[in-house]
Amino acid sequence: MKAIILAGGRGTRLQPLTNDVPKPMLPLYEYPVIEYIVELLKKYGINEIGITLQYLPEQIMNYFGDGKKWDVSITYFIEDMPLGTAGGVKKADWFIEEECIIISGDAVTDLNLANVIAFHRQHQSEMTIVTKLVPDVTHYGLVSANDKNEVTRFIEKPKQYEATGNLINTGIYVIHKSVLNSIRCEGAVDFSFDVIPALLKEKRKVYHYTTASYWIDIGQLHHYRQAHYDLYEKLFGSNSLNHISETAVIAEDVKVIPPVYIGEKVQIRSGCTIGPWTVIGKNSHIDSNATIRKSVLMNDVIVKKNCFLYDVALEHGMILERESVLLNDKAESGAVARVFDVKAKPLFSIAKFMNQFSLRAQKQKKEF
């Protein structure tokens, strides 16, 4: 069986992280997200991989080349204009033989693909949708099914009153080539909005396979951070330990509260507090008396003196001006500037803000 990785999306909900980087190439610790998908496919003996591309395609092509480094063969399908998830697969029609796995390049999962393929074949399904139970379905495709696992209804991003279940589409499919006949050849076509509803209307054989395996779509900033937190123990052994590069230079009085990941050639100056649940990418520089908690900093980030970061993600090459405050991906004070940009001045004292933040936290603790 072959696989197609969908990697053409622009990742607008992840901006500014994706201003200069395609979403599947965002780093997840040492490797881009899409590399974890390639490794997963290889693990289950799927060595012939197609990748659909549209936004900044050269970055993915230059990284993987023909795939030999990973012991796989990679074929690229470049879209001149966005064709949608299904339109991109239609462009790869000649690549697909009888069956094919379709998987998003911005998903992180340890799904057992062998079990999914076996289920698909056992049920002689034309399309098998990998599903998962979640508390809130409104940001996903809602899947309804009967007791035979046949899909009976599908609503993409349902309104609250339409959310009658908790089963969602993960964007991972096994399809028979006959499904491609339902995809028109012109314009953008999406599996969720177009193909799945059309198959159900035609009463074609669409089944779902529910997984309890880990799965997350990194398409939003808080999900991108969460993927780092979720994978920390699996990659580094324990959430009670830090993972610090031997080439990092950290002042003696810096407080590093686990779990914290600090990449190669990072510099952290005196008086800083880092962690918990913090990732600092390689070549980043953290100036004195900065506090960084529950945040992900990509490579080459500069954080100047007296900054406070909580629950944020900073893009590659970002400069954070002194006394800046960022909470939940929003600037409360100070200014964020890309390298070589004009910098603005902070709005108010970091000391005043820290006092307010401390009082607010104490109040919430008492109320709890």
Sine and cosine of phi, psi and omega as CSV:
sin_phi,cos_phi,sin_psi,cos_psi,sin_omega,cos_omega
0.00,0.00,0.57,-0.82,0.06,-1.00
-0.97,-0.23,0.18,-0.98,0.03,-1.00
-0.70,-0.71,0.49,-0.87,0.14,-0.99
-0.83,-0.56,0.81,-0.59,0.07,-1.00
-0.99,-0.14,0.81,-0.58,0.01,-1.00
-1.00,0.07,0.93,-0.36,-0.12,-0.99
-0.70,-0.72,0.47,0.88,-0.09,-1.00
-0.99,-0.16,-0.13,0.99,-0.10,-1.00
-0.92,0.39,0.45,-0.89,-0.04,-1.00
-0.99,0.14,-0.42,0.91,0.02,-1.00
0.94,0.33,0.70,0.71,-0.08,-1.00
-0.90,0.44,-0.51,0.86,-0.01,-1.00
-0.96,0.29,-0.21,0.98,0.02,-1.00
-0.98,-0.18,0.05,1.00,0.04,-1.00
-0.90,0.45,0.59,-0.81,0.17,0.98
-1.00,0.04,0.04,1.00,-0.05,-1.00
-0.86,0.51,-0.52,0.86,-0.08,-1.00
-0.98,-0.19,0.26,0.96,0.03,-1.00
-0.88,0.48,-0.60,0.80,-0.05,-1.00
-0.82,-0.57,0.12,0.99,-0.06,-1.00
-0.69,-0.72,0.77,-0.64,0.10,-1.00
-0.91,0.41,0.58,-0.81,-0.10,-1.00
-0.76,0.65,-0.72,0.70,-0.02,-1.00
-0.91,0.41,-0.26,0.97,0.00,-1.00
-1.00,-0.09,0.07,1.00,0.09,-1.00
-0.89,0.46,0.68,-0.73,-0.05,-1.00
-0.95,0.30,0.64,-0.77,0.17,-0.99
-0.83,-0.55,1.00,-0.02,-0.21,-0.98
0.88,0.48,-0.82,-0.57,-0.16,-0.99
-0.98,0.21,-0.26,0.97,-0.16,-0.99
-0.77,-0.64,0.44,-0.90,0.09,-1.00
-0.93,0.36,0.45,-0.89,-0.06,-1.00
-0.81,0.59,-0.70,0.72,-0.08,-1.00
-0.89,0.46,-0.44,0.90,0.00,-1.00
-0.92,0.40,-0.54,0.84,0.06,-1.00
-0.90,0.44,-0.57,0.82,0.04,-1.00
-0.94,0.35,-0.68,0.73,0.04,-1.00
-0.86,0.51,-0.69,0.72,0.01,-1.00
-0.91,0.42,-0.61,0.79,0.03,-1.00
-0.90,0.44,-0.71,0.70,0.01,-1.00
-0.88,0.48,-0.70,0.72,0.00,-1.00
-0.89,0.46,-0.62,0.79,0.00,-1.00
-0.83,0.56,-0.56,0.83,-0.03,-1.00
-0.98,-0.21,0.39,0.92,0.13,-0.99
0.97,0.25,0.30,0.95,0.03,-1.00
-0.99,-0.14,0.99,-0.14,-0.16,-0.99
-0.96,-0.27,-0.17,0.99,0.05,-1.00
-0.97,-0.26,0.94,-0.35,-0.16,-0.99
-0.83,-0.56,0.75,-0.66,0.17,-0.99
-0.97,-0.24,0.58,-0.81,0.04,-1.00
-0.80,-0.61,0.85,-0.53,0.06,-1.00
-1.00,0.06,0.72,-0.70,-0.11,-0.99
-0.73,-0.68,0.53,-0.85,0.13,-0.99
-0.52,-0.85,-0.78,0.62,-0.04,-1.00
-1.00,-0.01,0.86,-0.52,0.00,-1.00
0.74,0.67,0.82,0.58,-0.11,-0.99
-0.90,0.43,-0.50,0.87,-0.08,-1.00
-0.89,0.46,-0.47,0.88,-0.01,-1.00
-0.91,0.42,-0.68,0.74,0.03,-1.00
-0.95,0.31,-0.66,0.76,-0.01,-1.00
-0.91,0.42,-0.66,0.75,0.00,-1.00
-0.93,0.37,-0.53,0.85,-0.03,-1.00
-0.95,0.30,-0.73,0.68,-0.10,-0.99
-1.00,-0.07,-0.44,0.90,-0.07,-1.00
0.84,0.55,-0.72,-0.70,-0.01,-1.00
-1.00,0.05,0.00,1.00,0.08,-1.00
1.00,-0.01,-0.06,1.00,-0.08,-1.00
-0.86,0.51,-0.56,0.83,0.00,-1.00
-0.86,0.51,-0.47,0.88,-0.02,-1.00
-0.97,-0.22,0.15,0.99,-0.02,-1.00
0.87,0.49,0.60,0.80,0.11,-0.99
-0.73,-0.68,0.19,-0.98,0.09,-1.00
-0.92,-0.40,0.82,-0.57,-0.07,-1.00
-0.90,-0.44,0.75,-0.66,0.10,-1.00
-0.89,-0.45,0.71,-0.71,-0.05,-1.00
-0.96,-0.27,0.60,-0.80,0.04,-1.00
-0.81,-0.59,0.98,-0.21,-0.12,-0.99
-1.00,-0.09,0.78,-0.62,0.01,-1.00
-0.99,-0.12,0.79,-0.62,0.06,-1.00
-0.93,0.37,-0.56,0.83,0.09,-1.00
-0.69,-0.72,0.42,-0.91,-0.04,-1.00
-0.85,0.52,0.80,-0.61,-0.03,-1.00
-0.96,-0.28,-0.02,1.00,-0.06,-1.00
0.99,0.16,0.20,-0.98,-0.08,-1.00
-0.88,0.47,-0.67,0.75,-0.02,-1.00
-0.99,0.15,-0.57,0.82,0.02,-1.00
-0.88,0.47,-0.61,0.79,0.04,-1.00
-0.91,0.42,-0.61,0.80,0.03,-1.00
-0.94,0.35,-0.62,0.79,0.05,-1.00
-0.86,0.50,-0.60,0.80,0.03,-1.00
-0.89,0.45,-0.43,0.90,-0.01,-1.00
-0.99,-0.11,0.35,0.94,-0.06,-1.00
-0.74,0.67,-0.74,0.68,-0.08,-1.00
-0.91,0.40,-0.41,0.91,-0.04,-1.00
-0.97,0.25,-0.53,0.85,-0.08,-1.00
-0.99,0.14,0.71,-0.70,0.05,-1.00
-1.00,-0.08,-0.89,-0.46,-0.03,-1.00
-0.99,0.11,-0.65,0.76,-0.03,-1.00
-0.73,-0.68,0.33,-0.94,-0.01,-1.00
-0.37,-0.93,0.61,-0.79,0.15,-0.99
-1.00,-0.03,0.74,-0.67,0.09,-1.00
-0.93,-0.38,0.78,-0.63,-0.04,-1.00
-0.58,-0.82,0.62,-0.78,-0.02,-1.00
-0.96,0.27,0.65,-0.76,0.01,-1.00
-0.98,0.18,-0.05,1.00,0.02,-1.00
-0.90,-0.43,0.38,0.93,0.06,-1.00
-0.96,-0.27,0.50,-0.87,0.09,-1.00
-0.85,-0.53,0.84,-0.55,-0.07,-1.00
-0.41,-0.91,0.41,-0.91,0.16,-0.99
-0.89,-0.45,0.52,0.85,-0.01,-1.00
-0.80,0.60,0.67,-0.74,0.09,-1.00
-0.99,0.16,0.99,-0.14,-0.07,-1.00
-0.92,0.38,-0.51,0.86,0.01,-1.00
-0.88,0.47,-0.65,0.76,0.02,-1.00
-0.91,0.40,-0.62,0.79,0.01,-1.00
-0.91,0.42,-0.71,0.70,0.00,-1.00
-0.89,0.46,-0.68,0.73,0.01,-1.00
-0.88,0.47,-0.67,0.74,0.04,-1.00
-0.87,0.49,-0.72,0.69,-0.02,-1.00
-0.84,0.54,-0.71,0.71,-0.04,-1.00
-0.96,0.27,-0.62,0.78,0.01,-1.00
-0.87,0.50,-0.61,0.79,-0.04,-1.00
-1.00,-0.04,0.01,1.00,-0.03,-1.00
0.76,0.66,0.72,0.70,-0.07,-1.00
-0.99,0.17,0.59,-0.81,0.15,-0.99
-0.98,0.18,-0.58,0.81,0.03,-1.00
-0.58,-0.81,0.81,-0.58,0.08,-1.00
-0.93,-0.37,0.83,-0.56,0.01,-1.00
-0.98,-0.18,0.83,-0.56,0.09,-1.00
-0.98,0.21,0.83,-0.56,-0.08,-1.00
-0.87,-0.49,0.28,-0.96,0.00,-1.00
-0.51,-0.86,0.56,-0.83,0.06,-1.00
-0.99,0.11,0.78,-0.62,0.03,-1.00
-0.70,-0.72,0.38,-0.92,-0.01,-1.00
-0.93,0.36,-0.62,0.79,-0.07,-1.00
-0.84,-0.54,0.91,-0.41,-0.08,-1.00
-1.00,-0.08,-0.05,1.00,-0.18,-0.98
-0.93,0.37,-0.25,0.97,0.03,-1.00
-0.98,-0.17,0.10,0.99,-0.10,-1.00
-0.75,-0.66,-0.12,-0.99,0.13,-0.99
-1.00,-0.02,0.84,-0.54,-0.02,-1.00
-1.00,0.10,0.81,-0.59,-0.02,-1.00
-0.94,-0.35,0.79,-0.61,0.13,-0.99
-0.92,-0.39,0.60,-0.80,-0.08,-1.00
-0.52,-0.86,0.30,-0.95,0.07,-1.00
-1.00,-0.04,-0.06,-1.00,-0.07,-1.00
-0.96,0.28,-0.06,1.00,0.09,-1.00
-0.99,-0.14,0.13,0.99,-0.03,-1.00
0.94,0.34,0.28,0.96,0.10,-1.00
-0.99,0.15,0.76,-0.65,0.01,-1.00
-0.96,0.28,0.79,-0.61,-0.03,-1.00
-0.93,-0.36,-0.34,0.94,-0.07,-1.00
-0.39,-0.92,0.55,-0.83,0.00,-1.00
-0.56,-0.83,0.79,-0.61,0.04,-1.00
-0.76,-0.65,0.86,-0.50,0.03,-1.00
-0.99,0.17,0.80,-0.60,-0.01,-1.00
0.71,0.70,0.93,0.38,-0.06,-1.00
-0.92,0.40,0.46,-0.89,0.18,-0.98
-0.93,0.36,0.29,-0.96,-0.05,-1.00
-0.84,0.54,-0.64,0.77,-0.02,-1.00
-0.95,0.31,-0.28,0.96,0.04,-1.00
-1.00,-0.01,-0.18,0.98,-0.10,-1.00
-0.99,0.17,0.99,0.13,-0.09,-1.00
-1.00,-0.08,0.05,1.00,0.02,-1.00
-0.46,-0.89,-0.14,-0.99,-0.04,-1.00
-0.80,-0.61,0.33,0.94,-0.06,-1.00
-0.98,-0.19,0.84,-0.54,-0.07,-1.00
-0.84,-0.54,0.38,-0.92,0.05,-1.00
-0.99,0.17,0.82,-0.57,0.02,-1.00
-1.00,0.08,-0.13,0.99,-0.07,-1.00
0.98,0.18,0.28,0.96,0.08,-1.00
-0.92,-0.38,0.81,-0.59,-0.08,-1.00
-0.73,-0.68,0.46,-0.89,0.33,-0.94
-0.91,-0.42,0.81,-0.58,-0.05,-1.00
-0.83,-0.55,0.50,-0.86,0.21,-0.98
-1.00,0.04,0.48,-0.88,-0.07,-1.00
-0.87,0.49,-0.38,0.92,0.01,-1.00
-0.88,0.48,-0.42,0.91,0.01,-1.00
-0.89,0.46,-0.52,0.85,-0.03,-1.00
-0.89,0.46,-0.37,0.93,0.03,-1.00
-0.92,0.38,-0.33,0.94,0.02,-1.00
-1.00,0.04,0.01,1.00,-0.03,-1.00
-0.97,-0.25,0.88,-0.47,0.02,-1.00
-0.93,0.37,0.40,-0.92,-0.14,-0.99
-1.00,0.07,-0.24,0.97,-0.07,-1.00
-0.86,-0.50,0.60,-0.80,0.05,-1.00
0.98,0.18,0.05,-1.00,-0.04,-1.00
-0.98,0.18,0.71,-0.70,0.01,-1.00
-0.72,-0.70,0.71,-0.70,-0.07,-1.00
-0.89,-0.46,0.62,-0.78,0.05,-1.00
-0.87,0.50,-0.72,0.70,-0.10,-0.99
-0.95,0.31,-0.69,0.72,-0.07,-1.00
-1.00,0.09,-0.47,0.88,-0.15,-0.99
-0.88,-0.47,-0.85,0.53,-0.19,-0.98
-0.94,0.33,-0.78,0.63,-0.04,-1.00
-0.87,0.49,-0.74,0.67,0.06,-1.00
-0.85,0.52,-0.61,0.79,0.01,-1.00
-0.91,0.41,-0.67,0.75,0.02,-1.00
-0.90,0.44,-0.66,0.76,0.01,-1.00
-0.92,0.39,-0.63,0.78,0.03,-1.00
-0.89,0.45,-0.58,0.82,0.00,-1.00
-1.00,0.08,0.04,1.00,0.00,-1.00
0.84,0.55,0.66,0.75,0.08,-1.00
-0.99,0.17,0.21,-0.98,-0.10,-0.99
-1.00,0.09,1.00,-0.07,0.03,-1.00
-0.90,-0.43,0.87,-0.50,0.00,-1.00
-0.89,-0.45,0.24,-0.97,0.12,-0.99
-0.81,-0.59,0.55,-0.84,0.06,-1.00
-0.87,-0.48,0.90,-0.43,-0.04,-1.00
-1.00,0.03,0.78,-0.62,0.00,-1.00
-0.92,-0.38,0.56,-0.83,0.16,-0.99
-0.98,-0.20,0.04,1.00,-0.01,-1.00
-0.93,0.38,0.30,-0.95,0.04,-1.00
-0.91,0.41,0.68,-0.73,0.07,-1.00
-0.40,-0.92,0.71,-0.71,0.13,-0.99
-0.51,-0.86,0.63,-0.78,0.09,-1.00
-0.99,-0.15,0.85,-0.52,-0.10,-0.99
-1.00,0.08,0.32,0.95,-0.13,-0.99
-0.93,0.38,-0.10,1.00,0.08,-1.00
-0.80,-0.60,0.43,-0.90,-0.10,-0.99
-0.84,0.54,-0.69,0.72,-0.04,-1.00
-0.94,0.34,-0.48,0.88,0.07,-1.00
-0.96,0.29,-0.59,0.81,0.04,-1.00
-0.88,0.47,-0.69,0.73,0.06,-1.00
-0.91,0.42,-0.69,0.72,-0.05,-1.00
-0.87,0.49,-0.59,0.81,0.03,-1.00
-0.87,0.50,-0.63,0.78,0.06,-1.00
-0.88,0.47,-0.72,0.69,-0.04,-1.00
-0.90,0.43,-0.66,0.75,-0.05,-1.00
-0.91,0.41,-0.59,0.81,-0.09,-1.00
-1.00,0.04,-0.17,0.99,-0.13,-0.99
-0.83,0.55,-0.79,0.61,-0.06,-1.00
-0.90,0.44,-0.63,0.77,-0.01,-1.00
-0.90,0.44,-0.63,0.77,-0.07,-1.00
-0.99,0.10,-0.57,0.82,-0.17,-0.99
-0.87,-0.50,0.07,1.00,0.20,-0.98
0.99,-0.14,-0.62,0.78,-0.06,-1.00
-0.35,-0.94,0.64,-0.77,0.08,-1.00
-0.97,0.26,-0.14,0.99,0.00,-1.00
-1.00,-0.04,0.03,1.00,-0.01,-1.00
-0.88,-0.47,0.47,-0.88,0.12,-0.99
-1.00,-0.08,0.44,-0.90,0.11,-0.99
-0.87,-0.49,0.97,-0.25,-0.11,-0.99
-0.85,-0.53,0.80,-0.60,0.01,-1.00
-0.88,0.47,0.58,-0.81,0.04,-1.00
-0.91,0.42,-0.35,0.94,-0.03,-1.00
-1.00,-0.04,-0.03,1.00,0.04,-1.00
-0.96,0.28,0.57,-0.82,0.02,-1.00
-0.90,-0.44,0.91,-0.41,-0.11,-0.99
-0.79,-0.61,0.79,-0.61,0.01,-1.00
-0.87,0.49,0.50,-0.87,-0.12,-0.99
-0.87,0.48,-0.54,0.84,-0.09,-1.00
-1.00,-0.02,0.10,1.00,0.01,-1.00
-0.94,0.34,0.73,-0.68,0.06,-1.00
-1.00,-0.04,0.87,-0.50,0.04,-1.00
-0.89,-0.45,0.95,-0.32,-0.11,-0.99
-0.98,-0.21,0.91,-0.41,-0.10,-1.00
-0.91,0.40,0.43,-0.90,0.01,1.00
-1.00,0.03,0.71,-0.71,0.02,-1.00
-0.70,-0.72,0.69,-0.72,0.11,-0.99
-0.93,-0.36,0.82,-0.57,0.03,-1.00
-0.82,-0.57,0.87,-0.50,-0.11,-0.99
-0.99,0.16,-0.08,-1.00,-0.07,-1.00
-0.89,0.45,0.66,-0.75,0.14,-0.99
0.86,0.52,0.44,0.90,0.12,-0.99
-0.97,0.25,0.61,-0.79,0.08,-1.00
-0.87,-0.49,0.78,-0.63,0.03,-1.00
-0.78,-0.63,0.86,-0.51,-0.09,-1.00
-1.00,-0.01,0.06,-1.00,-0.15,-0.99
-0.85,0.53,0.57,-0.82,0.14,-0.99
1.00,0.09,0.06,1.00,-0.05,-1.00
-0.99,0.11,0.45,-0.89,0.17,-0.99
-0.84,-0.54,0.85,-0.53,-0.06,-1.00
-0.85,-0.52,0.80,-0.59,0.06,-1.00
0.99,-0.16,0.11,-0.99,0.08,1.00
-0.99,0.15,0.05,-1.00,0.05,-1.00
0.78,0.63,0.88,0.48,-0.04,-1.00
-0.72,-0.69,0.63,-0.77,0.03,-1.00
-0.82,-0.57,0.81,-0.59,0.03,-1.00
-0.85,-0.53,0.91,-0.42,-0.06,-1.00
-0.95,0.31,0.28,-0.96,-0.11,-0.99
-0.87,0.49,0.47,-0.88,0.04,-1.00
0.91,0.42,0.24,0.97,0.03,-1.00
-0.99,0.13,0.40,-0.92,-0.05,-1.00
-0.77,-0.64,0.86,-0.51,0.01,-1.00
-0.93,-0.37,0.90,-0.43,-0.06,-1.00
-0.99,0.17,0.08,-1.00,-0.19,-0.98
-0.88,0.47,0.54,-0.84,0.12,-0.99
0.88,0.48,0.42,0.91,0.09,-1.00
-1.00,0.06,0.52,-0.85,0.09,-1.00
-0.86,-0.51,0.81,-0.58,-0.02,-1.00
-0.75,-0.66,0.89,-0.46,-0.04,-1.00
-0.75,-0.66,0.64,-0.77,0.12,-0.99
0.74,0.67,0.78,0.62,-0.08,-1.00
-0.65,-0.76,0.35,-0.94,0.03,-1.00
-0.83,-0.55,0.87,-0.49,0.05,-1.00
-0.94,-0.33,0.83,-0.55,0.06,-1.00
-0.96,0.29,-0.12,-0.99,-0.09,-1.00
-0.94,0.35,0.45,-0.89,0.16,-0.99
0.89,0.46,0.52,0.86,0.04,-1.00
-1.00,0.05,0.61,-0.79,0.07,-1.00
-0.89,-0.46,0.85,-0.52,0.07,-1.00
-0.91,-0.41,0.89,-0.46,-0.08,-1.00
-1.00,0.09,-0.04,-1.00,-0.18,-0.98
-0.84,0.54,0.57,-0.82,0.20,-0.98
0.88,0.48,0.46,0.89,0.04,-1.00
-1.00,0.09,0.40,-0.91,0.05,-1.00
-0.76,-0.65,0.86,-0.51,-0.01,-1.00
-0.83,-0.56,0.76,-0.65,0.07,-1.00
-0.60,-0.80,0.85,-0.52,0.08,-1.00
0.88,0.47,0.79,0.61,0.01,-1.00
-0.74,-0.68,0.31,-0.95,0.15,-0.99
-0.80,-0.60,0.79,-0.61,-0.03,-1.00
-0.93,-0.37,0.72,-0.69,-0.06,-1.00
-0.96,0.28,0.29,-0.96,0.04,-1.00
-0.81,0.59,0.76,-0.65,0.10,-1.00
0.97,0.23,0.20,0.98,-0.03,-1.00
-0.97,0.26,0.57,-0.82,0.11,-0.99
-0.91,-0.41,0.82,-0.57,0.04,-1.00
-0.96,-0.29,0.87,-0.49,-0.08,-1.00
-0.93,0.36,0.40,-0.92,-0.07,-1.00
-0.85,0.53,0.59,-0.81,0.00,-1.00
0.89,0.45,0.34,0.94,0.07,-1.00
-0.97,0.25,0.52,-0.86,0.04,-1.00
-0.79,-0.61,0.83,-0.55,0.05,-1.00
-0.81,-0.58,0.81,-0.58,0.03,-1.00
-0.78,-0.62,0.75,-0.66,0.08,-1.00
0.78,0.62,0.69,0.73,0.05,-1.00
0.92,0.38,0.32,0.95,0.05,-1.00
-0.81,-0.59,0.61,-0.80,0.01,-1.00
-0.99,0.12,0.86,-0.51,0.08,-1.00
-1.00,-0.02,-0.48,0.88,-0.05,-1.00
-0.37,-0.93,0.41,-0.91,0.05,-1.00
0.99,0.16,-0.36,-0.93,-0.08,-1.00
-0.55,-0.83,0.54,-0.84,0.09,-1.00
-0.95,-0.32,0.74,-0.67,-0.03,-1.00
-0.67,-0.74,0.63,-0.77,0.13,-0.99
-0.96,0.28,0.30,-0.95,0.03,-1.00
-0.81,0.59,0.72,-0.70,0.03,-1.00
0.97,0.26,-0.02,1.00,0.05,-1.00
-0.97,0.23,0.31,-0.95,0.10,-1.00
-0.95,0.31,0.70,-0.71,-0.04,-1.00
-0.99,-0.16,0.59,-0.81,0.07,-1.00
-0.99,-0.15,0.15,-0.99,-0.02,-1.00
-0.99,-0.12,0.47,-0.88,0.01,-1.00
-0.90,0.44,0.38,-0.92,-0.08,-1.00
-1.00,-0.02,-0.59,0.81,0.02,-1.00
-0.42,-0.91,0.09,-1.00,-0.14,-0.99
-0.93,0.38,0.73,-0.69,0.07,-1.00
-0.90,0.44,-0.57,0.82,-0.01,-1.00
-0.88,0.47,-0.67,0.74,0.03,-1.00
-0.89,0.46,-0.69,0.73,-0.01,-1.00
-0.91,0.42,-0.70,0.72,-0.04,-1.00
-0.87,0.49,-0.61,0.79,0.03,-1.00
-0.90,0.43,-0.69,0.72,0.03,-1.00
-0.90,0.44,-0.66,0.75,-0.02,-1.00
-0.89,0.45,-0.67,0.74,0.00,-1.00
-0.90,0.44,-0.70,0.71,0.01,-1.00
-0.89,0.45,-0.65,0.76,0.01,-1.00
-0.89,0.45,-0.67,0.74,0.00,-1.00
-0.90,0.43,-0.66,0.75,0.01,-1.00
-0.91,0.43,-0.63,0.78,0.02,-1.00
-0.90,0.43,-0.71,0.71,0.01,-1.00
-0.89,0.46,-0.63,0.78,0.00,-1.00
-0.90,0.44,-0.67,0.74,0.00,-1.00
-0.91,0.40,-0.67,0.74,0.00,-1.00
-0.90,0.44,-0.58,0.81,0.02,-1.00
-0.93,0.36,0.00,0.00,0.00,0.00
